[in-house]
Amino acid sequence: MEAYLDFMLIRFGVLAAVVVALALLLLGAAVVLKRRGRLDRARRYADPAARAALRAATRRVTGGPGQGGGRR
């Protein structure tokens, strides 16, 4: 039982480290884009993709087309 708990703790630590590294990477990319004055352009490109991902997640969770009625 102790070995299993150790494994779970190590797994959680690795997962937490990956999440922190990903957050730092995204923050660094945002800072670089902001310094170069291209953050607004990146937001314009990323906004439609983020909205589509949110719509897809909503459909997946609710099991339907969502609040907007969907396409027919």
N, C-alpha and C positions, 0 to 999 in steps of 0.2 A: 504494500500500500504506500509506503514511503517513497518508493521509486516512481510510482505513478504520480504522486503529488509533486515530486521534483521535476518530472517531465512536464507536467502542466504549468508549473511556475516558469520553467525555461521557455516553454512555448509562448506564454503570455509576455515574457520579457522580450523575446525576439519580435513578436507582433507589435508591441508597443514601440520598440526601436525603429521598426520599419515605418510606422505611422509618423513618428517624430521626424525621421529623415525625409519623408515625403513632404511633410508640412514645411520643413526648412527649405527644401528644394523649391517648392512653389513660392514661398516668401522671397527667396533670392531671385527667382525669375521675375516676380512682380517689381522688386526694387530695381533690377536692371532695366526693365521696360519703362518704369517711371523716370529713371534718370535720363534715358534716351528720348523721352517724350513720345513713346509709342504705346503707352498703356491704354489710351482711349481707342486706338485702332485695334489692339488685341481684344479689348472688351467688345467692340462691334462684331468681331469675328466669332468670339466665344459665346455671345449672348444667344443666338439662335440654337446652337448646339446644346447649351445648358437648358433652355426652355424645352427642347425636344426630349432631352433626357428626363426632365421632371414630368412631362406628360406621359412618357412611357412608364416611369416608375408609378405614377398615379394609376394608370390603367392596370398595371400588374398587381398593385395592392388591392384596388377596388374590384377588379375583375370585369370592368366595363370601360366604356370610352371616356369616362370622367365627367367633369362638370360641363365642359364645352359642347357635348353632344357628339363629337367625333365626326369623321367624314363618312359619307354614305355613297 
